[in-house]
Amino acid sequence: MRRPIIALLAASALVPTPALAQASIPDEVARQLAAMQAEIARLSAEVAELKAEKAEREALPPPSTPAVPTPEAAPAAPVTQTSWKGAPEQSSAGGFTFKPRGRLQLDSGVIDAPVAIRGLGAATELRRAYLGMEGTLPGNFGYRIEADFANSAVDVTDVYLTYKPSPALTLTLGHHKPFGSLDELTSDLFTPFMERAAFTSAFGFERRVGLSGAYNSGDLLIQAGVFADDAKSLNDDGNDSYSLDGRIVFSPKVGAGRLHLGASAHYRDFNDATSVARYRARPFLHTTDVRLVDTGEFSASGERNFGAELAYVQGPFHATAEGHVMTTLRPGLANPTFWGGYVEVGMLVTGGDTTAYKGGAYDRIKPADPVSEGGIGAIQLNARYDRIDLSDGAIVGGEQQTLGLSAIWMPTDYVRFLVNYGHLWIDDAAVPAELRRDYQVDAFGMRAQFDF
């Protein structure tokens, strides 16, 4: 009995009770366990607090977002537009326009006198080779700059600035034409003959530097200006001449056409005690420098000129008559008076074409059936009687009469082919044919032309 009791006591000693197990944990381990339990409790409290704050934030309405100003759009770049008027014309907002311009005229001619006169005969020349530009500027300003490069030389033609204070009024400052003649103020691109009437060159109708104004309203045109001399002559320090020029045109509708009534006046003071005057004209063509009528140089202090213009335009038909009287002023001497004029008729013989008239002058004829559209273009036939008398008193420069005929083919608006023939009667010629000063001359010329 003693051995079982002892074994039972030993087994019970090996099985620990909870109290005994707790008592058996060291104090250091217990402290660490207590610290860990406290840290876990603290973290649980922080998590609960964070959850509560999140719930509160979600319960509040969302904050309003401040409006962000939209940046202003950058101003759009100016839009450039291009149109076509014989050449590209560019325009942009504000009043800017720009267009290149130019023309080319190639002439050939034959002048036949009864006997050989040096300088006459057959010749070919580059009559005109213009190149330039024109356009407008903001503020109702405009400009044109152009020069002639023919014959290996550069000559200024139109170089001016314009200003339009109103639609009817134009002011011009620079190198441009004074106001002296319907034939002179019609562009050489549109004249019915290769050259203008003899008096326009004989009396010195040319571009000059000056200031002018033109009033154009309805049927009334008034032009006036004060001018110095041409740009090349102004390089002479002794050139102090000036002129006053004016022209008035009334062009009402009469019947189915338009009537042109014009008058002009010109006064020029040479403003130089040693000044001289000279008047002369070529024989119908520019291919020669010979002048068969020529006053030669003679002393003068100035000149005055009066002109009258009459024209009628109706459809394809036009008729023109013009005359000018030039009196040279010679203090202490007789004042010689010279005169010139012409009458002319023309007809477009192709159907649908009309003579163009604008701003007191003839304008561009635009074929109704151009070659570019499979047509024949426009054909015009013209006849002219021209006369100039450069003899008066002691001044004997001669008289020249011309009967001229021309035919013009215009395949398109900007291309022309022209032929003209002139028969001339010369009296008191400045250039004699052997011993004769009265004789007759024949002249034949051709021109090819384009412009843009």
Number of C-alpha atoms within 10 A of each C-alpha: 5 6 7 9 9 10 10 10 10 11 9 10 9 8 10 11 11 9 8 10 10 11 10 10 10 9 9 9 10 12 11 11 11 12 12 12 11 12 12 12 11 12 11 12 12 12 11 12 12 12 12 11 12 11 11 10 11 9 9 8 7 8 6 6 6 6 6 6 6 6 6 6 6 6 6 6 7 10 8 11 12 14 11 10 13 15 14 15 17 16 19 13 12 11 14 17 20 19 21 19 20 18 17 21 21 17 22 19 23 19 23 17 16 11 12 11 16 9 13 19 15 15 15 16 16 16 20 19 18 21 18 17 16 19 19 20 15 11 12 15 18 22 20 22 19 19 19 21 17 17 11 8 8 12 14 17 22 23 20 19 20 20 18 16 12 9 10 12 16 19 19 20 18 21 25 24 20 27 26 26 26 25 22 20 18 19 14 15 19 16 16 25 26 23 17 19 26 24 28 19 16 22 21 12 16 18 21 24 22 22 20 23 19 20 17 18 12 10 15 15 19 19 21 21 21 18 24 22 21 18 18 10 13 15 10 9 7 10 15 14 17 18 20 19 20 21 23 22 23 16 20 14 14 12 8 8 13 18 18 22 17 22 21 22 20 20 18 21 18 22 14 14 9 9 16 16 18 17 20 23 27 19 27 31 25 19 23 20 12 18 18 24 27 25 20 14 12 13 16 21 19 22 21 18 20 19 21 21 20 18 20 19 22 19 15 18 20 22 19 18 19 21 21 23 19 21 16 22 21 17 11 6 9 12 15 17 19 23 22 24 22 22 17 19 17 21 20 23 14 16 13 12 21 22 19 18 18 10 15 22 18 20 16 16 20 18 24 18 18 16 15 11 10 8 13 17 23 26 20 22 17 20 20 22 19 24 21 25 23 26 20 16 9 8 16 17 25 23 24 26 23 25 18 21 20 21 20 20 19 22 20 21 21 18 17 21 17 20 20 24 24 24 19 22 18 21 21 20 22 21 20 16 17 10 7 12 16 17 16 17 18 19 22 20 24 21 21 15 19 18 18 17
